[in-house]
Amino acid sequence: MPRWKELKRFCERDGWELYKDTDHYFYRKIDDDGSVRRTKVSKGSGEIHPAMWKMILKKQLRVSQEYFNKKIKIYSRRHHHGSDSVEMPFEIYLQKLYLIQRPVPEHCLAQYLIL
């Protein structure tokens, strides 16, 4: 099951608006048809209970588990300078690596995927 920080990462990467920050994060996303999706993210560090996760995914996010997983994927690039480690989205990693601002062809992606 995902952790709360992964739900927050999903909202940030999927274009959700943080509209309230109290003891929880409150996100919303306005769809093309004008409908509004909302979700509340705990600031806790734990894992989301399976029954609650199923409800969040279906009723609040309204996306598949596969779509969610693609949005939260983090790729690590370990540097050999002490114990420094940098985590960033894969596309940004490739842009920094190749100093480009355009999409990387799919046939080039396979060698960098961390599964």
N, C-alpha and C positions, 0 to 999 in steps of 0.2 A: 504494500500500500504506500502511496505517496506521503511525504511529510508536508507540513504546513508551508515550509519555505519553498517547496517545489510548486505548490499551488500559487504562491506569490510570484514566483519566477514565470509561471505560465501566463498569469494575468499581464505581467509586464511585457512579455514577448509577443503576446497575442493582441496587443493594442487596447487593453482594458484601461479605463480611467480610474485612478485612485481619487475618489471624491470625498473620503472621510478617513482620518487617521486618529483613532482613539486607543482603546485597549485592544482593538482589532483593526485590520485594514479592511476598508470597504471599497470594492471595485464595481464598476458598471461598464457595459459595452452596449452601444446603440447600433443595432443592425440596420442594413440597407432599407428594410421595410418599416423602420421606425420602432420596432419592438426593442425593449430594454432588458438585457440580462444583468443580474446582480449576483454578487457573491461576497461573503464575509470570510476573511482569512485570519486565523488566530496568530498572535505573535509568539505563541509557544513553539517549542522545537520538536515536538513529538510527531508521531505518525498519526495519520487520519484513520479513524476507526472504519473498517470495511463497509459497514452498513451506511455510515455517514458519507463515505466517499462515493458510493454508488448513487446516492441521492444528489450530491453536489454535481457529479458528472452529468447526470441525466436531467435534473430540473434546473440547475443554476447555470452551469457552463454550456450545456447542450452540445457537447462534442463527444467524439469517440475516445476510448482509452488510447488508441493508436495516435490520434491527432495530438492528444495531450502529451504523450511520451515524446513525440517529435519536437514539440515546442520546448520541453524542459531539458532536453539533452545537453549536457555540458561536456566539452572536450578539454582535456588537460594537456598542457605543453610544459613538460618539466625542463627546467634550465639546470645546467650543471654548475651553477654558481652557488655553492653551499646547499641549503635546503629550500631555496626559493622555488615556488611553484605558482604558476599563473593559470587561472581558469577563465575561459571566455567562450562565447558561442563559436561554433565551428567556422561559420562564414567569416567572422571577424578575424579568427586565427589565420585563415587562409589569406585574407586580404593583407594582414600585417606581414605574413610570411612572404608573400609574393609582391607586396606593395602595389596591389591593384584595387580598383574601385568597381569592378564589373563581376558578374557571376562567374564562378569557376565551372568549366564543363564537367558534366556528370562522370565521364570516363576518367577524370582526374581525381574524383572524390574518394573512390574505393581504397586507395592506398593510405588514406589518412583517417579512415573511420575507426573509432574506438568503440567496440561493442561490449 
